[in-house]
Amino acid sequence: MKAPVSWLREFVDVPPAPKEVAVRLTGCGFEVGAIEGDVLDVEVWANRPDGLSIYGLAREVSTAFDLPLKPMPGDAPPVAPVGASPVPVSIGDAGCARYALATADVRVGSSPDWLAGRLTAVGVRPINNVVDITNYVMLEMGHPMHAFDIARLGGPEIRVRRARAGEKLTTLDGQARSLDDTMLVIADREGAVAVAGVMGGKDSEVSARTTRIAIESAWFQPAVVRTASKRLGLKTEASARFERGADITSPVRAIQRALALLKQTGAGDAAGPVADIYPRPAPARRVGLRRARIGLVLGEIVPDADVVRILSRLGFKPSADAEGWQVDVPAHRVDVTREIDLIEEVGRHWGFDRVPATFPAVRVPSAGPVPGVARERRLRRILTAAGLQEAVTFTFLPAAAAAPFVPAGQAPLAIANPLSEKFAVLRPSLVPGLLDSLAYSRRRESDTVRLFEMGSTFRQSGERPGVGWILTGLRTDHWSERPTPVDLFDAMGVADVLAEAVGVEVRTRPADLPWFARGRAAEVVTGAGEAALALGWVGQIRADLVEARGLAPGEAIYAGEIDLAAAVDAAGAASLAIQPLPRYPSIVRDVSIVVDERLPAADVRGTIRANAPETLVGVREFDRYRGQGVPAGQVSLSVRLTFRDPGRTLTDSDVQLAVDRIVRALERDHGARLRG
């Protein structure tokens, strides 16, 4: 907000030095940037729409310098009485809580130099005296207005309603815009003539041929204006004020001020009363303020006289009670709803520099950690220790990049108002972002890339936390080992590490997923048979997706992803149980069996666990052999079985009985035979 000091001086006798005014405004919470001549460039925060006006800033300056503030423009004797409107007005939507309208006979021409000069000083281009006056009132009082050429209104009539789906409107900037039913419009009998709170229509604008106008001044719900502004990609001075929250008491005052300026500048005269349609007046707000609470929060006792002075200068009306004050909140302070808001008002004008630098007493113990935070930190440490580096990528993706990673029959979740096509949809998987990060690293001559990311993914079913990883290059480049490239088993190994860390036992089964090369993909599941639950997947990225990132067509890139929420649910409370150290020794037996080479090792493990006693505490494959002595199409698989009883020492006969039962189950279920 640009504010000429000469304009501020119309309402408060501020010092002539703009720099001194800037220092005081900064001291009470505003940020003043460049000073050009006597014009201050004031940064107004989103929660302070009252600062988006010359009078609002003058109110702050009045309080900062403890100087009298002149009455608000429009509070002077009215130019026109309040009564029935000569133009019929109807409000058909709750998005408009108040609508004021007046008519005037006008003589359209150039604005006086003083008015045009002030508009130019704050960066607004003068157009003609009528439009300039509506802009002047908006800047002066903070309340947007709009003027229609009555001769170009259908009826003439004004209707406040929702736009119809597909309804068209050419706005004042000359752009034809398509509207929808989320938007509030001002319409005549034939169609929309303005987007409420955003911009008027071209067909009803004031021109050199205009002789009679209708001036509107309304209050629109901030969310309605914000939605329309975002959907249309149209940010205006009016929408910036309405979407933050305008003063619902200002519409009639603003019209009276505009009519007074029309008369003062010779641009026109009121042609009837001011209509004020206000069906449900907003209730008054009253907030209690305790004297002791001010001292507790600020750490400093503020004298009662200063509390009353500060609040009164800012437009509040405090009345004393036993504990402090009951404070009537003015309508222009939409940000003040609680006692702490009033304390902030007192503190910033009392001076935060006067507050002592002491630590407050800790009266409530700090909250415990958010569930899952410790687990995520542990997973990060484990994955980093496994040689992966953490990446953080965007949650939004281009639609083309997300589409291959969506299951058949589904579509990625589109953003209603994307910043650009690069951020059009929510990511359905972590892998597309990791693939882009890998490509970025490879372009900088990094041959071996191992990345992981923890974050949310988004599908039609909702948001899910997950862990994704991507691998390419060499398994190791240490001089002591032969260089070998990573493969699918390395990607599966990451899934095993994650599962072990979470406390769930997993296996893989073949899968056909559209983003992986055929025959080079697997689902990560837990459980057996029909009850198996899919937790994620691993595989080799399709060649065309690799090429699309500018990588070599033949480069093997492996990726995987685990649904962290599903894995934690599958692990349950058992994963958190603390077990005492074993008191009795373990017995280890190695079993070598010959099975079909296509049989997944996870199926062998499942059969072993299903047929073993509770004393079996560990199953691990330690060798896989094909060659001499093993028939074609088969493989020798060596498994190490660990037995232990928590209450006694096992005997060889106990273990042998268990091993014999396991071997019989393997023979029965998989056609396995012991290798001699």
C-alpha positions as CSV (number, residue, x, y, z in Angstrom):
1,M,0.0,0.0,0.0
2,K,1.5,3.3,-1.1
3,A,0.6,6.2,1.2
4,P,1.6,9.9,0.5
5,V,2.3,11.7,3.8
6,S,0.5,14.7,2.4
7,W,-2.7,12.5,2.1
8,L,-2.2,11.2,5.7
9,R,-1.9,14.7,6.9
10,E,-5.6,15.4,5.9
11,F,-6.6,13.2,8.9
12,V,-3.8,13.5,11.4
13,D,-1.2,16.3,11.9
14,V,1.9,14.0,11.4
15,P,5.4,15.4,11.3
16,P,6.5,16.6,7.8
17,A,9.4,14.2,7.6
18,P,8.3,10.9,5.9
19,K,11.2,9.0,7.4
20,E,9.9,9.8,10.9
21,V,6.5,8.5,10.0
22,A,8.0,5.4,8.5
23,V,9.9,4.7,11.7
24,R,6.8,5.0,13.8
25,L,4.8,2.8,11.5
26,T,7.6,0.2,11.6
27,G,7.7,0.3,15.3
28,C,4.0,-0.6,15.6
29,G,4.2,-3.6,13.4
30,F,4.1,-2.5,9.8
31,E,7.0,-2.8,7.4
32,V,7.9,0.3,5.4
33,G,10.0,-0.2,2.3
34,A,11.1,2.5,-0.1
35,I,10.3,6.2,0.5
36,E,9.8,8.1,-2.8
37,G,9.4,11.8,-2.1
38,D,6.7,11.9,0.5
39,V,5.2,8.5,-0.5
40,L,5.7,5.6,1.8
41,D,5.5,2.0,0.5
42,V,3.9,0.1,3.4
43,E,3.8,-3.7,3.6
44,V,0.4,-4.6,4.9
45,W,0.0,-8.2,6.3
46,A,-2.9,-10.4,5.1
47,N,-4.7,-10.2,8.4
48,R,-4.8,-6.4,8.5
49,P,-7.1,-5.3,5.7
50,D,-7.8,-2.1,7.7
51,G,-4.2,-1.0,6.7
52,L,-5.1,-1.1,3.0
53,S,-6.4,2.5,3.2
54,I,-5.1,6.0,3.8
55,Y,-7.5,6.4,6.7
56,G,-6.5,3.1,8.2
57,L,-2.8,4.0,8.2
58,A,-3.7,7.5,9.5
59,R,-5.4,5.7,12.4
60,E,-2.1,3.8,13.2
61,V,-0.1,7.0,12.9
62,S,-2.5,8.8,15.2
63,T,-2.0,6.2,17.8
64,A,1.8,6.0,17.3
65,F,2.2,9.8,17.7
66,D,-0.7,10.1,20.2
67,L,-2.4,12.7,18.0
68,P,-6.1,13.4,17.4
69,L,-7.6,11.7,14.4
70,K,-10.2,13.6,12.2
71,P,-13.5,11.9,11.5
72,M,-13.6,9.3,8.7
73,P,-14.7,10.7,5.3
74,G,-18.4,9.9,4.7
75,D,-19.3,10.5,8.4
76,A,-20.0,14.1,7.4
77,P,-23.7,15.1,6.9
78,P,-25.0,12.8,4.1
79,V,-25.3,14.1,0.6
80,A,-28.4,11.9,-0.1
81,P,-30.9,10.3,2.3
82,V,-31.2,6.6,2.8
83,G,-34.3,5.2,1.1
84,A,-35.7,3.2,-1.7
85,S,-33.5,2.7,-4.8
86,P,-34.7,3.9,-8.1
87,V,-33.0,0.8,-9.6
88,P,-34.5,-2.4,-8.2
89,V,-32.0,-4.5,-6.2
90,S,-32.3,-8.1,-5.1
91,I,-29.8,-10.3,-3.1
92,G,-30.2,-14.0,-4.0
93,D,-27.1,-15.4,-2.3
94,A,-25.7,-15.3,1.3
95,G,-22.3,-14.5,-0.2
96,C,-23.5,-10.8,-0.2
97,A,-24.5,-9.7,3.3
98,R,-25.0,-6.0,2.5
99,Y,-25.5,-4.1,-0.7
100,A,-25.8,-0.3,-1.1
101,L,-26.7,1.5,-4.3
102,A,-27.1,5.1,-5.3
103,T,-27.7,6.8,-8.7
104,A,-26.2,10.1,-9.9
105,D,-26.4,12.3,-12.9
106,V,-22.8,12.8,-14.1
107,R,-20.7,14.8,-16.5
108,V,-17.8,12.5,-17.5
109,G,-14.5,14.1,-18.1
110,S,-11.0,14.4,-16.7
111,S,-10.3,14.5,-13.0
112,P,-9.0,17.6,-11.3
113,D,-5.2,17.7,-11.0
114,W,-5.1,17.1,-7.3
115,L,-7.2,13.9,-7.5
116,A,-5.4,12.5,-10.6
117,G,-2.1,13.4,-8.9
118,R,-2.9,11.4,-5.8
119,L,-4.0,8.4,-7.8
120,T,-0.8,8.5,-9.8
121,A,1.3,8.8,-6.7
122,V,-0.1,5.5,-5.4
123,G,0.3,3.7,-8.7
124,V,-3.3,4.0,-10.0
125,R,-3.8,5.2,-13.6
126,P,-6.4,8.0,-13.9
127,I,-9.3,7.1,-16.3
128,N,-12.1,9.6,-16.0
129,N,-13.5,11.6,-13.1
130,V,-16.3,9.1,-12.2
131,V,-14.1,6.0,-12.2
132,D,-11.3,8.0,-10.5
133,I,-13.6,9.0,-7.7
134,T,-14.6,5.3,-7.0
135,N,-10.9,4.4,-6.9
136,Y,-10.1,7.4,-4.7
137,V,-12.7,6.4,-2.2
138,M,-11.4,2.8,-2.2
139,L,-7.8,4.0,-1.5
140,E,-8.9,6.6,1.1
141,M,-11.4,4.5,3.1
142,G,-10.4,0.9,2.1
143,H,-13.8,0.0,0.7
144,P,-14.0,-1.0,-3.0
145,M,-16.8,0.5,-5.2
146,H,-18.0,0.2,-8.7
147,A,-20.0,2.4,-11.1
148,F,-22.4,1.1,-13.8
149,D,-23.7,3.0,-16.8
150,I,-27.5,2.7,-16.1
151,A,-28.3,3.1,-19.8
152,R,-26.3,-0.1,-20.5
153,L,-28.0,-2.2,-17.7
154,G,-30.8,-4.5,-18.7
155,G,-34.0,-3.5,-17.0
156,P,-32.4,-1.5,-15.5
157,E,-32.1,-3.9,-12.6
158,I,-29.5,-5.3,-10.2
159,R,-29.4,-8.9,-9.1
160,V,-26.8,-10.4,-6.8
161,R,-26.6,-14.1,-7.5
162,R,-24.4,-17.1,-8.3
163,A,-23.1,-17.3,-11.8
164,R,-24.6,-20.0,-14.0
165,A,-22.3,-22.8,-15.2
166,G,-20.7,-21.7,-18.5
167,E,-22.0,-18.1,-18.2
168,K,-19.7,-15.6,-20.1
169,L,-18.6,-12.1,-19.1
170,T,-16.1,-9.8,-20.8
171,T,-14.4,-7.9,-17.9
172,L,-13.0,-4.4,-17.9
173,D,-9.6,-5.7,-19.0
174,G,-11.2,-6.9,-22.3
175,Q,-10.8,-10.6,-21.5
176,A,-13.8,-12.9,-22.2
177,R,-14.1,-15.1,-19.1
178,S,-16.1,-18.3,-18.4
179,L,-17.8,-18.3,-15.0
180,D,-19.1,-21.1,-12.8
181,D,-21.4,-21.5,-9.9
182,T,-18.7,-21.0,-7.3
183,M,-18.6,-17.4,-8.3
184,L,-20.9,-14.5,-7.1
185,V,-21.9,-12.0,-9.8
186,I,-23.7,-8.8,-10.1
187,A,-26.3,-9.2,-12.9
188,D,-29.0,-7.2,-14.6
189,R,-32.1,-8.8,-16.1
190,E,-30.2,-10.2,-19.0
191,G,-26.9,-11.5,-17.5
192,A,-23.8,-10.9,-15.4
193,V,-22.4,-7.4,-15.5
194,A,-19.6,-7.9,-12.9
195,V,-17.8,-10.5,-10.9
196,A,-18.6,-9.6,-7.3
197,G,-15.7,-8.1,-5.5
198,V,-13.3,-8.7,-8.4
199,M,-13.9,-6.7,-11.5
200,G,-16.8,-5.1,-13.5
201,G,-17.9,-6.0,-17.0
202,K,-16.9,-4.2,-20.2
203,D,-20.5,-3.8,-21.5
204,S,-21.7,-1.6,-18.5
205,E,-18.5,0.5,-18.0
206,V,-18.7,4.2,-17.6
207,S,-17.6,6.0,-20.8
208,A,-17.6,9.5,-22.2
209,R,-21.3,9.0,-23.3
210,T,-22.5,8.1,-19.8
211,T,-25.0,10.5,-18.3
212,R,-26.4,8.5,-15.4
213,I,-24.6,6.0,-13.2
214,A,-25.4,3.5,-10.5
215,I,-22.7,3.3,-7.8
216,E,-22.6,0.1,-5.8
217,S,-20.9,-0.4,-2.5
218,A,-21.3,-3.9,-0.9
219,W,-19.8,-6.5,1.5
220,F,-19.0,-9.9,0.1
221,Q,-17.8,-13.0,2.0
222,P,-14.0,-13.1,1.8
223,A,-14.0,-16.8,0.8
224,V,-16.4,-16.2,-2.1
225,V,-14.2,-13.4,-3.5
226,R,-11.0,-15.4,-3.0
227,T,-12.4,-18.4,-4.8
228,A,-13.5,-16.3,-7.8
229,S,-10.2,-14.5,-8.0
230,K,-8.2,-17.7,-7.9
231,R,-10.3,-19.5,-10.5
232,L,-10.2,-16.6,-12.9
233,G,-6.6,-15.8,-12.2
234,L,-7.6,-12.2,-11.7
235,K,-6.1,-10.2,-8.8
236,T,-7.4,-6.7,-8.4
237,E,-7.2,-3.9,-5.9
238,A,-10.9,-4.7,-5.0
239,S,-10.3,-8.4,-4.6
240,A,-7.2,-7.8,-2.4
241,R,-9.4,-6.0,0.1
242,F,-12.6,-8.0,-0.1
243,E,-10.9,-11.4,0.3
244,R,-9.1,-10.2,3.5
245,G,-12.3,-8.9,5.0
246,A,-13.9,-5.5,4.4
247,D,-15.7,-3.3,6.9
248,I,-19.3,-4.3,6.8
249,T,-20.3,-0.9,8.2
250,S,-18.7,1.0,5.4
251,P,-20.9,0.6,2.2
252,V,-23.2,3.5,2.9
253,R,-20.4,5.8,4.1
254,A,-18.4,5.0,1.0
255,I,-21.3,5.9,-1.3
256,Q,-21.9,9.2,0.6
257,R,-18.2,10.0,0.2
258,A,-18.3,9.3,-3.5
259,L,-21.4,11.4,-4.0
260,A,-19.7,14.3,-2.1
261,L,-16.7,14.1,-4.3
262,L,-18.8,14.0,-7.4
263,K,-20.4,17.2,-6.2
264,Q,-17.2,18.8,-5.0
265,T,-15.4,18.2,-8.4
266,G,-18.4,19.2,-10.5
267,A,-18.6,15.6,-11.9
268,G,-22.2,15.1,-11.0
269,D,-25.0,15.1,-8.4
270,A,-27.0,12.5,-6.5
271,A,-30.2,11.5,-8.4
272,G,-32.1,9.9,-5.5
273,P,-31.7,8.3,-2.2
274,V,-29.1,5.7,-1.2
275,A,-30.5,2.2,-1.0
276,D,-29.2,0.0,1.8
277,I,-30.1,-3.7,1.6
278,Y,-28.9,-5.2,4.9
279,P,-31.2,-8.1,5.8
280,R,-29.2,-9.6,8.7
281,P,-27.0,-7.0,10.4
282,A,-23.7,-8.4,11.8
283,P,-23.7,-8.8,15.6
284,A,-21.4,-6.5,17.6
285,R,-18.2,-8.1,18.9
286,R,-17.2,-7.6,22.5
287,V,-14.0,-9.1,23.9
288,G,-12.8,-9.2,27.6
289,L,-9.4,-7.9,28.4
290,R,-7.8,-8.7,31.8
291,R,-5.3,-6.4,33.4
292,A,-3.3,-9.3,34.9
293,R,-3.2,-11.1,31.6
294,I,-1.6,-8.2,29.9
295,G,1.2,-8.2,32.5
296,L,1.6,-12.0,32.2
297,V,1.9,-12.0,28.4
298,L,4.0,-8.9,28.0
299,G,6.0,-9.3,31.2
300,E,5.5,-5.7,31.9
301,I,2.7,-3.8,33.7
302,V,1.1,-1.3,31.2
303,P,-0.6,1.6,33.0
304,D,-4.4,1.5,32.7
305,A,-4.4,5.0,31.1
306,D,-2.1,3.8,28.3
307,V,-4.2,0.7,27.6
308,V,-7.3,2.9,27.3
309,R,-5.5,5.5,25.2
310,I,-4.1,2.9,22.7
311,L,-7.3,1.0,22.3
312,S,-9.4,4.2,21.9
313,R,-7.1,5.7,19.3
314,L,-7.3,2.5,17.3
315,G,-11.1,2.7,17.2
316,F,-11.9,0.2,20.1
317,K,-14.3,1.2,22.8
318,P,-13.1,-0.1,26.2
319,S,-15.3,0.1,29.3
320,A,-13.8,-0.8,32.7
321,D,-14.8,-3.8,34.8
322,A,-13.5,-5.5,37.9
323,E,-10.7,-7.4,36.1
324,G,-9.9,-4.9,33.4
325,W,-12.1,-3.9,30.4
326,Q,-14.9,-5.1,28.2
327,V,-13.8,-3.9,24.7
328,D,-16.2,-3.3,21.8
329,V,-14.3,-4.3,18.6
330,P,-14.9,-2.0,15.6
331,A,-16.0,-3.7,12.3
332,H,-12.8,-2.6,10.5
333,R,-10.7,-4.9,12.7
334,V,-11.7,-8.3,11.4
335,D,-8.5,-9.8,12.8
336,V,-9.4,-9.1,16.5
337,T,-11.5,-11.9,18.0
338,R,-9.7,-12.9,21.2
339,E,-8.2,-11.4,24.3
340,I,-4.7,-12.2,23.0
341,D,-5.4,-10.0,19.9
342,L,-6.1,-7.1,22.1
343,I,-3.0,-7.7,24.1
344,E,-1.0,-7.6,20.8
345,E,-2.6,-4.2,20.0
346,V,-1.6,-2.8,23.4
347,G,1.9,-4.3,23.1
348,R,2.8,-3.1,19.7
349,H,1.8,0.5,20.5
350,W,3.2,0.4,24.0
351,G,6.4,-0.7,22.4
352,F,7.8,-4.2,22.3
353,D,11.2,-2.7,22.9
354,R,10.0,-1.9,26.4
355,V,9.2,-5.5,27.1
356,P,11.9,-7.1,29.3
357,A,14.0,-9.9,27.7
358,T,13.1,-12.7,30.2
359,F,12.1,-16.3,29.7
360,P,8.5,-17.1,30.8
361,A,8.0,-19.6,33.5
362,V,7.2,-23.1,32.1
363,R,3.8,-24.0,33.6
364,V,2.8,-26.9,31.3
365,P,5.0,-29.8,30.3
366,S,5.9,-29.9,26.7
367,A,3.8,-32.1,24.4
368,G,5.1,-35.5,23.6
369,P,6.5,-36.3,20.1
370,V,4.0,-36.6,17.3
371,P,3.3,-40.3,16.6
372,G,5.5,-41.6,13.9
373,V,8.2,-38.9,14.1
374,A,10.6,-41.2,15.9
375,R,9.9,-44.0,13.5
376,E,10.6,-41.8,10.5
377,R,13.8,-40.6,12.0
378,R,14.9,-44.2,12.5
379,L,14.0,-45.1,8.9
380,R,16.0,-42.2,7.6
381,R,19.0,-43.3,9.6
382,I,18.7,-46.9,8.4
383,L,18.3,-46.0,4.8
384,T,21.2,-43.5,5.0
385,A,23.4,-46.2,6.6
386,A,22.4,-48.5,3.7
387,G,24.0,-46.1,1.3
388,L,21.0,-44.0,0.1
389,Q,20.7,-40.3,0.2
390,E,17.5,-38.5,1.1
391,A,15.8,-36.4,-1.6
392,V,12.9,-33.9,-1.1
393,T,10.8,-33.4,-4.2
394,F,7.7,-31.4,-5.1
395,T,4.3,-32.8,-4.2
396,F,2.9,-31.4,-7.5
397,L,3.8,-32.9,-10.9
398,P,3.1,-32.3,-14.6
399,A,0.1,-34.4,-15.6
400,A,2.2,-36.2,-18.2
401,A,4.8,-37.2,-15.6
402,A,2.2,-38.6,-13.2
403,A,0.0,-40.5,-15.6
404,P,2.3,-43.6,-16.1
405,F,2.3,-44.1,-12.3
406,V,-1.4,-44.4,-11.9
407,P,-3.1,-47.8,-11.9
408,A,-5.3,-48.6,-14.8
409,G,-8.8,-47.1,-14.7
410,Q,-7.7,-44.2,-12.4
411,A,-6.5,-40.7,-13.1
412,P,-4.2,-38.4,-11.1
413,L,-5.8,-35.9,-8.8
414,A,-5.8,-32.5,-10.6
415,I,-5.1,-29.2,-8.9
416,A,-8.1,-26.8,-9.3
417,N,-5.8,-23.7,-9.6
418,P,-2.3,-24.9,-10.5
419,L,0.5,-22.3,-10.5
420,S,1.6,-23.7,-13.9
421,E,1.4,-26.9,-16.0
422,K,4.5,-28.2,-14.1
423,F,2.3,-28.3,-10.9
424,A,-0.9,-29.6,-12.4
425,V,-1.6,-32.8,-10.4
426,L,-0.8,-34.3,-7.0
427,R,1.8,-37.0,-7.1
428,P,0.4,-40.5,-7.2
429,S,3.8,-42.0,-6.3
430,L,7.2,-40.8,-5.0
431,V,9.1,-42.4,-7.8
432,P,8.4,-39.7,-10.6
433,G,10.0,-37.0,-8.4
434,L,12.9,-39.3,-7.5
435,L,13.4,-40.1,-11.2
436,D,13.7,-36.4,-12.0
437,S,16.2,-36.0,-9.2
438,L,18.2,-39.0,-10.5
439,A,18.2,-37.4,-14.0
440,Y,19.4,-34.1,-12.5
441,S,22.3,-35.9,-10.7
442,R,23.2,-37.9,-13.8
443,R,23.5,-34.7,-15.9
444,R,26.1,-33.7,-13.4
445,E,28.3,-36.7,-14.1
446,S,27.2,-38.8,-11.1
447,D,27.2,-42.4,-12.4
448,T,26.0,-44.0,-9.2
449,V,22.8,-42.6,-7.7
450,R,20.9,-44.1,-4.8
451,L,18.0,-41.9,-3.5
452,F,15.1,-42.3,-1.1
453,E,12.2,-40.0,-0.1
454,M,9.6,-40.1,2.7
455,G,6.4,-38.3,2.0
456,S,2.8,-38.5,1.1
457,T,1.2,-39.8,-2.2
458,F,-2.3,-39.1,-3.4
459,R,-4.8,-41.3,-5.0
460,Q,-8.6,-41.3,-5.5
461,S,-8.7,-43.3,-2.2
462,G,-6.9,-40.5,-0.3
463,E,-3.5,-39.4,1.0
464,R,-1.0,-42.1,2.1
465,P,2.4,-41.7,3.8
466,G,5.1,-43.8,2.0
467,V,8.8,-44.4,1.4
468,G,10.2,-44.5,-2.1
469,W,13.7,-45.3,-3.4
470,I,15.5,-45.4,-6.7
471,L,18.9,-47.0,-7.7
472,T,21.2,-46.9,-10.6
473,G,24.9,-47.4,-11.4
474,L,27.3,-49.6,-9.4
475,R,26.6,-51.6,-6.3
476,T,30.0,-50.7,-5.1
477,D,32.9,-48.8,-6.6
478,H,35.5,-49.7,-4.0
479,W,38.9,-50.7,-5.3
480,S,38.8,-53.9,-3.2
481,E,35.7,-55.3,-5.0
482,R,34.9,-56.1,-8.6
483,P,32.5,-53.3,-9.9
484,T,29.1,-54.8,-10.5
485,P,25.9,-52.9,-11.4
486,V,22.9,-52.8,-9.1
487,D,20.0,-55.1,-10.0
488,L,16.5,-55.9,-9.0
489,F,17.7,-57.8,-5.9
490,D,19.3,-54.6,-4.6
491,A,15.9,-52.8,-4.9
492,M,14.2,-55.7,-3.1
493,G,16.9,-55.5,-0.4
494,V,15.8,-52.0,0.4
495,A,12.2,-53.3,0.9
496,D,13.6,-56.0,3.2
497,V,15.5,-53.4,5.3
498,L,12.5,-51.2,5.6
499,A,10.2,-54.1,6.6
500,E,12.6,-55.3,9.2
501,A,12.9,-51.7,10.6
502,V,9.1,-51.5,10.8
503,G,8.7,-54.9,12.2
504,V,6.8,-56.7,9.5
505,E,7.8,-59.8,7.5
506,V,7.4,-59.4,3.8
507,R,7.9,-61.4,0.6
508,T,7.7,-60.6,-3.1
509,R,5.4,-62.0,-5.8
510,P,5.5,-61.3,-9.6
511,A,3.4,-58.4,-10.7
512,D,2.5,-56.6,-13.9
513,L,2.7,-52.9,-13.2
514,P,2.5,-50.3,-16.1
515,W,5.5,-48.2,-15.0
516,F,7.9,-51.2,-14.9
517,A,9.5,-53.3,-17.6
518,R,7.5,-56.5,-18.2
519,G,8.9,-59.4,-16.2
520,R,11.0,-57.1,-14.1
521,A,8.5,-56.1,-11.4
522,A,7.2,-57.5,-8.1
523,E,4.7,-56.7,-5.4
524,V,5.9,-56.5,-1.8
525,V,3.3,-58.3,0.3
526,T,2.9,-59.6,3.8
527,G,0.9,-62.6,4.9
528,A,0.2,-65.8,3.0
529,G,-2.4,-67.0,0.5
530,E,-5.6,-65.1,0.0
531,A,-4.9,-63.1,3.2
532,A,-1.7,-61.6,1.7
533,L,-1.7,-57.8,1.9
534,A,0.2,-55.7,-0.7
535,L,2.4,-53.1,0.9
536,G,4.3,-51.8,-2.1
537,W,6.3,-52.8,-5.2
538,V,9.8,-52.9,-6.7
539,G,11.0,-53.2,-10.2
540,Q,12.9,-51.8,-13.2
541,I,11.6,-48.5,-14.7
542,R,10.3,-48.8,-18.3
543,A,12.8,-47.8,-20.9
544,D,10.5,-45.1,-22.5
545,L,10.1,-43.4,-19.0
546,V,13.9,-43.4,-18.6
547,E,14.4,-41.9,-22.1
548,A,11.8,-39.2,-21.4
549,R,14.1,-37.9,-18.6
550,G,17.0,-37.6,-21.1
551,L,18.8,-40.7,-19.7
552,A,20.4,-43.4,-21.8
553,P,17.8,-45.7,-23.3
554,G,19.6,-48.9,-22.1
555,E,20.2,-47.6,-18.6
556,A,18.8,-49.9,-15.9
557,I,17.0,-47.9,-13.2
558,Y,15.4,-49.8,-10.3
559,A,12.8,-48.3,-8.0
560,G,10.4,-49.2,-5.2
561,E,7.8,-47.9,-2.9
562,I,6.3,-49.0,0.4
563,D,3.0,-47.8,1.9
564,L,4.3,-46.9,5.3
565,A,0.9,-46.6,7.0
566,A,-0.1,-50.1,5.7
567,A,3.2,-51.6,6.8
568,V,2.9,-50.1,10.3
569,D,-0.7,-51.4,10.6
570,A,0.4,-54.9,9.5
571,A,3.2,-54.9,12.0
572,G,0.8,-53.9,14.8
573,A,1.8,-53.6,18.4
574,A,4.0,-56.7,18.2
575,S,6.7,-54.8,16.5
576,L,7.0,-52.6,19.6
577,A,7.3,-55.5,22.1
578,I,10.6,-55.7,24.0
579,Q,12.0,-59.2,24.3
580,P,14.5,-60.2,27.0
581,L,17.9,-61.5,26.0
582,P,17.7,-65.3,25.5
583,R,18.8,-67.4,28.5
584,Y,19.2,-70.6,26.6
585,P,21.4,-71.5,23.6
586,S,20.3,-71.8,20.0
587,I,20.6,-74.8,17.7
588,V,21.3,-74.1,14.0
589,R,20.6,-76.6,11.2
590,D,21.3,-76.1,7.5
591,V,19.0,-77.7,5.0
592,S,19.8,-77.9,1.2
593,I,16.9,-78.7,-1.1
594,V,16.5,-78.9,-4.8
595,V,13.4,-77.1,-6.1
596,D,12.1,-75.6,-9.3
597,E,14.1,-72.5,-10.2
598,R,11.0,-70.4,-10.7
599,L,9.8,-71.1,-7.1
600,P,10.1,-67.8,-5.0
601,A,12.3,-68.2,-1.9
602,A,9.5,-66.4,0.0
603,D,7.2,-69.3,-0.7
604,V,9.8,-71.7,0.7
605,R,10.1,-69.5,3.8
606,G,6.3,-69.4,4.2
607,T,6.0,-73.2,4.1
608,I,8.9,-73.6,6.6
609,R,7.2,-71.2,9.1
610,A,3.8,-72.7,8.6
611,N,5.0,-76.2,9.5
612,A,7.6,-75.4,12.2
613,P,7.2,-75.4,15.9
614,E,7.3,-72.1,17.9
615,T,10.9,-72.8,18.7
616,L,11.9,-71.8,15.1
617,V,13.2,-68.3,15.6
618,G,15.1,-67.6,12.4
619,V,15.0,-68.6,8.7
620,R,17.6,-67.3,6.3
621,E,18.7,-68.4,2.8
622,F,22.5,-68.4,2.5
623,D,23.2,-70.1,-0.8
624,R,21.7,-70.7,-4.2
625,Y,23.4,-73.0,-6.7
626,R,22.8,-74.1,-10.3
627,G,25.2,-76.3,-12.2
628,Q,26.8,-79.7,-12.0
629,G,24.7,-82.2,-10.0
630,V,21.5,-80.1,-10.2
631,P,19.0,-80.9,-13.0
632,A,18.2,-78.3,-15.6
633,G,15.4,-76.0,-14.6
634,Q,16.0,-76.6,-10.9
635,V,18.1,-74.9,-8.3
636,S,19.7,-75.9,-5.0
637,L,18.6,-73.6,-2.2
638,S,20.3,-73.7,1.2
639,V,18.4,-72.5,4.2
640,R,19.7,-71.9,7.7
641,L,17.2,-72.7,10.5
642,T,17.7,-71.4,14.0
643,F,15.8,-73.0,16.9
644,R,15.5,-71.8,20.5
645,D,13.2,-72.4,23.4
646,P,12.9,-69.5,26.0
647,G,12.3,-71.9,28.8
648,R,14.8,-74.7,28.4
649,T,17.7,-76.1,26.4
650,L,16.6,-77.9,23.3
651,T,17.9,-81.4,22.5
652,D,19.1,-82.7,19.1
653,S,16.0,-85.0,19.0
654,D,13.7,-82.0,19.4
655,V,15.3,-80.1,16.6
656,Q,15.5,-83.2,14.3
657,L,11.8,-83.9,14.7
658,A,11.1,-80.3,13.6
659,V,13.5,-80.5,10.7
660,D,11.9,-83.8,9.5
661,R,8.5,-82.2,9.6
662,I,9.7,-79.2,7.6
663,V,11.3,-81.3,4.9
664,R,8.2,-83.4,4.5
665,A,6.1,-80.2,4.0
666,L,8.6,-78.9,1.4
667,E,8.4,-82.2,-0.4
668,R,4.6,-82.2,-0.3
669,D,4.0,-78.6,-1.2
670,H,6.8,-77.8,-3.7
671,G,8.2,-81.2,-4.9
672,A,11.5,-80.5,-3.1
673,R,14.1,-83.1,-2.4
674,L,17.0,-83.0,0.0
675,R,20.3,-82.6,-1.8
676,G,22.9,-85.2,-0.7
